[in-house]
Amino acid sequence: MSTSTTPARTDKAGTRLTLPIAALAFVIALAVQLIGQAKIDVGIGAIVIFPMVWGLILGLLVSVQKFKPLGLDLQRVAAALVGVAVLLLVARLAFNIGPSLPTLLKAGPALLLQEVGHLLGTIALALPLAVLLRMGKATVGATFSLDREPSFAMVSEKYGPDSDQYRGVLAMYVFGTLFGAVYITLLTSLVSNWKIFDPLALAMGAGVGSGSMMAASSASIIAAYPGDQEAILGMAAISNLITTILGVYVGIYLALPLADRFYRVLTRRQTREEAAVTAGAPAQGGDTQRRGAGADTELAGADAREAAQAEENRRFRERVAESSAAMHLPLWLSLSVLTVLGIGTASIAAKGFSLTIVAGYAIMLALVLVSIALAKLTKKISAIVYITTIGAYISSPWFFGAAALNGPIKSVDFLSIATVMLTLAGLSLGKDIPLLKNIGWKIIPVGLVAVTASFLLSTVIAEFALGLWH
């Protein structure tokens, strides 16, 4: 993730750094997989906590403990492995899209209409809350979208990397990194157990543009509707892909300008008052010179405050960039490590090792490698798009070898991949904890409202759209 207009720093790591973090993740992932899930009754519903959440929490505790600190480079290796784990997760989910294509086609325009919820949810509810909390211009960057990395480029180009708006994007990025997956799991678990929404509508709402959050929320929906697992996973994967693809265009041409305009409308009175104070009251008689000098002092003070804020924003941006600097791993190494971790957790989920699981991973690895090669060849389309498209086709009824491929793939529990991914994510979070003191407490309620509004509004729109279409 690059958080500046300068080229992002990238370091390289080999087996010396990768194997220790892989061994640690292996122990944690197997342990939490054995622990299993826990269901907690909270009165207004039930919350299911999955092994992947235990893995995230336990990984976080290991990464922040002081007894034997986990080095920054090891945490960055864990973050790099998460990026590759997302590809394996998408590959697994793609094989749920193909068999579910008839159901997805029946959803009709609901898949596109629910994207309005992701757009309007954050702006309509989170933005006014941020204004109420007086977050300033950072409000625009923090609330115009839940999309992650693409938001940096949009806001940096429009406002500059040292702007308050860019600081808002960084703050929401840190919030999502630390709290997003855990919170969306609890939220979707609670809402799903109300049993008032169609599971397909819930699955559409789960596609918020983040792979880890989508996986976490899908697991909660499946726990409430186990009989619809394949359709839920397929719908969530498609919704997430649509959000990812459309997010850039919607953000640039609609969400960001709309958020900026809405912020100006909500703060116009405050802006006029500040302008009046800066300009000073109309001068009379002998007070003209004194009032003019006072106005000049006010203007100089305002300029100094703006310069100081820009410098603080620059330092915060540099700290985030340092924390999230990329670590490059050889592809063979990262895929080998993730395959071993994945087969281990999948075997526990299946209550026994099976060569069918190994075959399932071989198919997913082949799909990932082919898609990465195509992405490098075309340089225009990401590997995730290729993985989703190819995986959906070869698992669909229209492909002659679908039955032979779907069997091994179904033996790999998708939650076992999510457990590996979030365990590694937890091990990478220690480096981000110090950033909490920089983002302030205000981003927490704003972030919670943004995620809640995006999910609920998308789900409600999808529910009505499904009903009307059917």
C-alpha positions as CSV (number, residue, x, y, z in Angstrom):
1,M,0.0,0.0,0.0
2,S,1.4,3.3,-1.0
3,T,0.4,6.3,1.0
4,S,2.3,9.0,-0.7
5,T,3.0,10.4,-4.2
6,T,6.6,9.1,-4.0
7,P,7.6,5.6,-4.9
8,A,6.7,3.1,-2.1
9,R,9.6,1.5,-0.3
10,T,9.9,-2.2,-0.9
11,D,12.2,-4.7,0.8
12,K,12.9,-8.3,0.1
13,A,12.8,-11.3,2.4
14,G,13.7,-14.9,2.0
15,T,13.3,-18.1,4.1
16,R,15.3,-16.6,7.1
17,L,12.4,-14.2,7.9
18,T,9.5,-16.2,6.3
19,L,9.9,-19.5,8.1
20,P,9.8,-18.2,11.7
21,I,6.6,-16.3,11.1
22,A,5.2,-19.2,9.1
23,A,5.9,-21.6,12.0
24,L,4.3,-19.2,14.5
25,A,1.2,-18.8,12.3
26,F,1.0,-22.6,11.9
27,V,0.9,-23.2,15.6
28,I,-1.7,-20.4,16.2
29,A,-3.9,-21.3,13.3
30,L,-4.0,-25.0,14.2
31,A,-4.7,-24.2,17.9
32,V,-7.6,-21.8,17.1
33,Q,-9.0,-24.3,14.5
34,L,-9.1,-26.9,17.2
35,I,-10.8,-24.5,19.7
36,G,-13.6,-24.0,17.1
37,Q,-16.3,-21.5,17.2
38,A,-18.2,-20.0,20.2
39,K,-21.8,-18.8,20.2
40,I,-22.7,-16.0,22.7
41,D,-26.3,-14.9,23.4
42,V,-26.5,-11.1,23.8
43,G,-30.3,-10.8,24.3
44,I,-31.1,-9.1,21.0
45,G,-29.5,-11.9,19.1
46,A,-26.6,-14.3,19.1
47,I,-23.0,-13.6,18.1
48,V,-20.8,-16.4,16.7
49,I,-17.1,-16.0,17.1
50,F,-15.1,-18.1,14.6
51,P,-11.6,-19.6,14.7
52,M,-10.4,-16.9,12.3
53,V,-11.4,-14.2,14.9
54,W,-9.5,-16.1,17.6
55,G,-6.6,-16.3,15.3
56,L,-6.7,-12.5,14.6
57,I,-6.9,-11.7,18.3
58,L,-4.2,-14.2,19.4
59,G,-1.9,-13.1,16.5
60,L,-2.4,-9.5,17.7
61,L,-1.5,-10.4,21.3
62,V,1.7,-12.2,20.1
63,S,2.7,-9.2,17.9
64,V,2.3,-6.6,20.7
65,Q,3.8,-8.6,23.7
66,K,7.0,-7.3,25.2
67,F,8.5,-10.6,26.6
68,K,10.0,-11.5,23.2
69,P,9.0,-8.8,20.8
70,L,8.1,-9.7,17.2
71,G,10.4,-7.7,15.0
72,L,9.0,-5.2,12.5
73,D,10.4,-7.1,9.6
74,L,8.7,-10.3,10.7
75,Q,5.4,-8.4,11.0
76,R,5.9,-7.0,7.5
77,V,6.5,-10.6,6.2
78,A,3.2,-11.6,7.8
79,A,1.5,-8.7,6.0
80,A,3.0,-9.8,2.7
81,L,1.7,-13.3,3.2
82,V,-1.8,-11.9,3.9
83,G,-1.7,-10.3,0.4
84,V,-1.1,-13.7,-1.2
85,A,-3.5,-15.5,1.1
86,V,-6.3,-13.2,-0.3
87,L,-5.6,-14.6,-3.8
88,L,-6.1,-18.2,-2.4
89,L,-9.3,-17.2,-0.6
90,V,-10.6,-15.6,-3.8
91,A,-9.7,-18.7,-5.8
92,R,-11.7,-20.8,-3.3
93,L,-14.7,-18.5,-3.4
94,A,-14.6,-18.4,-7.2
95,F,-15.5,-22.1,-7.2
96,N,-18.7,-21.1,-5.4
97,I,-19.6,-18.6,-8.1
98,G,-19.8,-21.1,-11.0
99,P,-22.4,-23.5,-9.4
100,S,-24.3,-20.6,-8.1
101,L,-24.5,-18.7,-11.4
102,P,-28.3,-19.5,-12.0
103,T,-29.0,-18.0,-8.5
104,L,-26.8,-15.0,-9.2
105,L,-28.5,-14.4,-12.5
106,K,-31.9,-14.5,-10.7
107,A,-30.7,-11.7,-8.4
108,G,-30.9,-9.4,-11.4
109,P,-30.2,-5.7,-10.8
110,A,-30.1,-6.2,-7.0
111,L,-26.3,-6.9,-7.3
112,L,-25.8,-3.4,-8.8
113,L,-28.4,-1.5,-6.8
114,Q,-27.0,-2.6,-3.4
115,E,-23.8,-0.8,-4.3
116,V,-25.8,2.4,-3.7
117,G,-25.8,1.3,0.0
118,H,-22.1,1.1,0.2
119,L,-21.9,4.6,-1.3
120,L,-24.7,6.4,0.6
121,G,-24.3,4.5,3.9
122,T,-21.0,6.1,4.8
123,I,-21.8,9.5,3.5
124,A,-25.3,9.8,4.8
125,L,-24.6,8.7,8.4
126,A,-20.9,8.6,9.1
127,L,-20.1,12.0,7.6
128,P,-22.7,14.0,9.7
129,L,-21.3,12.2,12.8
130,A,-17.8,13.3,11.9
131,V,-19.0,16.9,11.4
132,L,-20.7,16.7,14.8
133,L,-17.5,15.5,16.4
134,R,-15.6,18.4,14.6
135,M,-13.1,16.2,12.7
136,G,-12.6,19.1,10.3
137,K,-11.7,18.5,6.7
138,A,-10.5,15.0,7.5
139,T,-14.2,14.1,7.5
140,V,-14.2,14.0,3.7
141,G,-11.4,11.5,3.4
142,A,-12.6,9.3,6.3
143,T,-16.2,9.0,5.2
144,F,-16.5,9.1,1.4
145,S,-15.7,5.4,0.9
146,L,-14.8,2.1,2.7
147,D,-12.5,1.1,-0.1
148,R,-9.0,0.8,1.1
149,E,-5.9,1.4,-1.0
150,P,-7.7,3.0,-4.0
151,S,-8.8,5.8,-1.7
152,F,-5.3,7.0,-1.2
153,A,-4.7,7.8,-4.9
154,M,-8.1,9.6,-5.2
155,V,-7.7,11.9,-2.3
156,S,-4.0,12.5,-2.8
157,E,-4.6,13.6,-6.4
158,K,-7.5,15.9,-5.5
159,Y,-6.3,17.5,-2.2
160,G,-2.6,16.6,-1.9
161,P,-0.8,14.1,0.4
162,D,-0.3,16.6,3.3
163,S,-4.0,17.7,3.4
164,D,-6.5,17.1,6.2
165,Q,-8.6,15.0,3.8
166,Y,-5.7,12.7,3.2
167,R,-5.2,12.4,6.9
168,G,-8.8,11.2,7.1
169,V,-8.2,8.4,4.6
170,L,-5.1,7.3,6.6
171,A,-7.1,7.3,9.8
172,M,-9.9,5.2,8.3
173,Y,-7.3,2.8,6.9
174,V,-5.7,2.3,10.3
175,F,-9.2,1.8,11.9
176,G,-10.1,-0.8,9.3
177,T,-6.8,-2.6,9.7
178,L,-7.1,-2.9,13.4
179,F,-10.9,-3.3,14.0
180,G,-12.6,-3.9,10.6
181,A,-12.7,-7.7,10.5
182,V,-13.6,-8.3,14.1
183,Y,-16.4,-5.7,14.1
184,I,-18.0,-6.8,10.8
185,T,-18.0,-10.4,12.2
186,L,-19.9,-9.4,15.3
187,L,-22.2,-7.1,13.3
188,T,-23.2,-9.6,10.6
189,S,-23.5,-12.4,13.1
190,L,-26.0,-10.4,15.2
191,V,-28.0,-9.2,12.1
192,S,-28.0,-12.6,10.5
193,N,-29.4,-14.3,13.6
194,W,-32.4,-12.0,13.5
195,K,-33.5,-14.0,10.5
196,I,-35.4,-11.0,9.0
197,F,-33.2,-10.7,5.8
198,D,-32.8,-13.0,2.8
199,P,-29.4,-14.6,3.1
200,L,-28.5,-13.5,-0.4
201,A,-29.2,-9.9,0.5
202,L,-26.9,-10.3,3.6
203,A,-24.3,-11.8,1.3
204,M,-24.5,-8.8,-1.0
205,G,-24.1,-6.5,2.0
206,A,-20.9,-8.4,2.9
207,G,-19.1,-7.3,-0.2
208,V,-17.6,-4.2,1.2
209,G,-14.4,-4.3,-0.9
210,S,-12.1,-5.8,1.7
211,G,-11.2,-9.5,1.3
212,S,-10.8,-10.1,5.0
213,M,-14.0,-8.3,6.0
214,M,-15.9,-10.1,3.3
215,A,-14.6,-13.5,4.5
216,A,-15.4,-12.7,8.1
217,S,-19.0,-11.5,7.4
218,S,-19.7,-14.4,5.0
219,A,-18.8,-16.8,7.8
220,S,-21.3,-15.2,10.1
221,I,-24.1,-15.4,7.5
222,I,-23.3,-19.0,6.7
223,A,-23.5,-19.9,10.4
224,A,-27.1,-18.5,10.4
225,Y,-28.0,-20.1,7.1
226,P,-25.9,-23.2,6.7
227,G,-28.0,-24.7,3.9
228,D,-27.3,-21.7,1.6
229,Q,-23.5,-21.8,2.0
230,E,-22.6,-22.1,-1.7
231,A,-25.0,-19.3,-2.8
232,I,-23.9,-17.0,0.0
233,L,-20.2,-17.4,-0.8
234,G,-20.8,-16.9,-4.5
235,M,-22.9,-13.8,-4.0
236,A,-20.5,-12.3,-1.5
237,A,-17.6,-12.9,-3.8
238,I,-19.4,-11.3,-6.8
239,S,-20.5,-8.4,-4.7
240,N,-17.0,-7.8,-3.4
241,L,-15.6,-7.9,-6.9
242,I,-18.2,-5.4,-8.2
243,T,-17.4,-3.1,-5.2
244,T,-13.7,-3.4,-6.0
245,I,-14.0,-2.7,-9.7
246,L,-16.7,0.1,-9.5
247,G,-15.2,1.6,-6.3
248,V,-12.5,3.5,-8.1
249,Y,-14.9,5.1,-10.7
250,V,-17.7,5.7,-8.1
251,G,-15.2,7.2,-5.7
252,I,-13.6,9.6,-8.3
253,Y,-16.7,10.8,-10.1
254,L,-19.5,10.5,-7.4
255,A,-18.6,9.6,-3.8
256,L,-15.7,12.0,-3.3
257,P,-17.4,15.1,-4.9
258,L,-20.6,14.3,-3.1
259,A,-18.9,13.9,0.3
260,D,-17.0,17.2,-0.3
261,R,-20.2,19.0,-1.2
262,F,-22.2,17.5,1.7
263,Y,-19.4,18.5,4.1
264,R,-19.4,22.1,2.8
265,V,-23.2,22.2,3.3
266,L,-23.1,20.9,6.8
267,T,-20.2,23.3,7.8
268,R,-21.2,26.4,5.9
269,R,-22.3,28.3,9.1
270,Q,-19.2,27.3,10.9
271,T,-17.1,28.4,7.9
272,R,-18.9,31.8,7.8
273,E,-18.3,32.4,11.5
274,E,-14.6,31.5,11.1
275,A,-14.3,33.9,8.1
276,A,-16.0,36.7,10.1
277,V,-13.6,36.2,13.0
278,T,-10.6,36.2,10.7
279,A,-11.7,39.3,8.8
280,G,-12.6,41.2,11.9
281,A,-15.6,43.5,12.5
282,P,-16.1,46.7,10.4
283,A,-13.8,49.3,11.8
284,Q,-15.0,52.8,12.9
285,G,-13.0,56.0,13.3
286,G,-9.7,55.8,15.2
287,D,-10.0,52.0,15.7
288,T,-9.4,51.4,12.0
289,Q,-5.7,50.9,12.2
290,R,-5.8,48.8,15.4
291,R,-8.5,46.5,14.0
292,G,-6.6,46.2,10.7
293,A,-3.5,45.1,12.7
294,G,-5.6,42.6,14.6
295,A,-7.0,41.2,11.4
296,D,-3.5,40.8,10.0
297,T,-2.5,39.0,13.2
298,E,-5.4,36.7,12.9
299,L,-4.6,35.9,9.3
300,A,-0.9,35.2,10.2
301,G,-2.1,32.9,13.0
302,A,-4.4,31.1,10.7
303,D,-1.6,30.6,8.2
304,A,0.8,29.3,10.9
305,R,-1.9,26.9,12.1
306,E,-2.4,25.6,8.6
307,A,1.3,25.1,8.1
308,A,1.6,23.3,11.4
309,Q,-1.3,21.0,10.6
310,A,0.2,20.2,7.2
311,E,3.5,19.3,8.8
312,E,1.7,17.1,11.3
313,N,-0.2,15.4,8.5
314,R,3.1,14.8,6.6
315,R,4.6,13.2,9.7
316,F,1.5,11.0,10.2
317,R,1.6,10.0,6.5
318,E,5.3,9.0,6.8
319,R,4.6,6.9,9.9
320,V,1.8,5.0,8.1
321,A,4.0,4.6,5.1
322,E,6.8,3.1,7.3
323,S,4.4,0.8,9.0
324,S,2.9,-0.5,5.8
325,A,6.0,-0.5,3.6
326,A,5.9,-3.5,1.3
327,M,7.9,-6.7,1.9
328,H,8.5,-8.7,-1.3
329,L,8.6,-12.5,-0.9
330,P,9.4,-15.0,-3.7
331,L,6.1,-16.3,-5.0
332,W,7.2,-19.9,-4.7
333,L,8.0,-19.3,-1.0
334,S,4.8,-17.5,-0.1
335,L,2.6,-20.0,-1.9
336,S,4.4,-23.0,-0.4
337,V,4.0,-21.6,3.2
338,L,0.4,-20.8,2.7
339,T,-0.3,-24.3,1.2
340,V,1.2,-26.0,4.2
341,L,-0.7,-23.8,6.6
342,G,-3.9,-24.2,4.6
343,I,-3.8,-28.0,4.3
344,G,-3.2,-28.2,8.1
345,T,-6.2,-26.0,9.0
346,A,-8.4,-27.6,6.3
347,S,-7.5,-31.1,7.6
348,I,-8.6,-30.1,11.1
349,A,-11.8,-28.6,9.7
350,A,-12.5,-31.9,7.8
351,K,-11.5,-33.9,10.9
352,G,-8.8,-35.7,9.1
353,F,-6.1,-35.4,6.4
354,S,-7.1,-36.3,2.9
355,L,-5.4,-36.3,-0.5
356,T,-8.5,-34.7,-1.8
357,I,-7.6,-31.6,0.2
358,V,-4.1,-31.6,-1.4
359,A,-5.7,-31.9,-4.8
360,G,-8.0,-29.0,-4.0
361,Y,-5.0,-26.8,-3.1
362,A,-3.2,-27.9,-6.3
363,I,-6.2,-26.7,-8.4
364,M,-6.3,-23.4,-6.5
365,L,-2.5,-22.9,-6.8
366,A,-2.7,-23.5,-10.6
367,L,-5.6,-21.0,-10.9
368,V,-3.6,-18.4,-8.9
369,L,-0.4,-18.9,-10.9
370,V,-2.2,-18.7,-14.3
371,S,-4.1,-15.5,-13.2
372,I,-0.9,-13.8,-11.9
373,A,0.8,-14.6,-15.2
374,L,-2.2,-13.1,-17.2
375,A,-2.2,-10.0,-15.0
376,K,1.5,-9.4,-15.7
377,L,1.0,-10.0,-19.4
378,T,-1.9,-7.6,-19.7
379,K,-0.8,-5.1,-17.0
380,K,-4.4,-3.6,-17.1
381,I,-6.5,-6.2,-15.2
382,S,-5.7,-7.4,-11.7
383,A,-5.0,-11.1,-10.8
384,I,-8.2,-11.1,-8.6
385,V,-10.4,-10.4,-11.6
386,Y,-8.8,-13.2,-13.6
387,I,-9.1,-15.6,-10.6
388,T,-12.7,-14.8,-10.2
389,T,-13.6,-15.0,-13.8
390,I,-11.7,-18.1,-14.7
391,G,-12.7,-19.9,-11.5
392,A,-16.3,-19.1,-12.0
393,Y,-16.3,-20.4,-15.5
394,I,-14.4,-23.7,-14.9
395,S,-16.7,-24.5,-12.0
396,S,-19.9,-23.6,-13.8
397,P,-22.3,-26.2,-15.5
398,W,-21.0,-24.9,-18.9
399,F,-17.5,-26.3,-18.4
400,F,-17.0,-30.0,-19.2
401,G,-14.6,-30.6,-16.4
402,A,-16.5,-28.8,-13.7
403,A,-17.5,-31.9,-11.7
404,A,-13.9,-33.2,-11.5
405,L,-12.7,-29.8,-10.3
406,N,-15.5,-28.9,-7.8
407,G,-15.1,-32.2,-5.8
408,P,-11.6,-31.6,-4.5
409,I,-12.2,-27.8,-4.1
410,K,-15.2,-28.4,-1.9
411,S,-13.1,-30.5,0.5
412,V,-11.2,-27.3,1.4
413,D,-13.2,-25.4,3.9
414,F,-13.1,-21.7,3.0
415,L,-13.1,-20.8,6.7
416,S,-9.8,-22.6,7.1
417,I,-8.2,-20.3,4.5
418,A,-9.8,-17.3,6.3
419,T,-8.3,-18.5,9.6
420,V,-4.8,-18.6,8.1
421,M,-5.2,-15.2,6.5
422,L,-6.5,-13.5,9.7
423,T,-4.0,-15.2,11.9
424,L,-1.2,-13.7,9.7
425,A,-3.1,-10.4,9.7
426,G,-3.1,-10.4,13.5
427,L,0.7,-11.1,13.6
428,S,1.2,-8.1,11.4
429,L,-0.9,-5.6,13.5
430,G,1.6,-4.9,16.3
431,K,3.4,-2.3,14.0
432,D,0.1,-0.4,13.6
433,I,-0.9,-0.1,17.2
434,P,1.3,3.0,17.8
435,L,-0.7,4.8,15.1
436,L,-3.8,4.8,17.3
437,K,-2.4,7.7,19.3
438,N,-2.2,9.7,16.0
439,I,-5.7,9.0,14.6
440,G,-7.5,10.1,17.8
441,W,-10.6,8.6,19.4
442,K,-13.1,10.3,17.0
443,I,-12.3,8.0,14.1
444,I,-13.5,5.0,16.2
445,P,-17.2,5.9,16.4
446,V,-17.1,7.3,12.9
447,G,-15.6,4.1,11.6
448,L,-18.1,1.9,13.4
449,V,-21.0,3.9,12.0
450,A,-19.5,3.8,8.5
451,V,-19.1,0.0,8.5
452,T,-22.6,-0.5,10.1
453,A,-24.3,1.9,7.7
454,S,-22.6,0.5,4.6
455,F,-23.6,-3.1,5.5
456,L,-27.1,-2.4,6.7
457,L,-28.1,0.0,3.9
458,S,-26.7,-2.3,1.2
459,T,-28.5,-5.3,2.8
460,V,-31.8,-3.4,3.0
461,I,-31.6,-2.2,-0.6
462,A,-30.7,-5.7,-1.8
463,E,-33.6,-7.1,0.2
464,F,-36.1,-4.8,-1.6
465,A,-34.5,-5.2,-5.0
466,L,-34.6,-9.0,-4.7
467,G,-38.3,-8.8,-3.8
468,L,-39.2,-6.5,-6.6
469,W,-37.1,-8.5,-9.2
470,H,-38.6,-11.8,-8.1
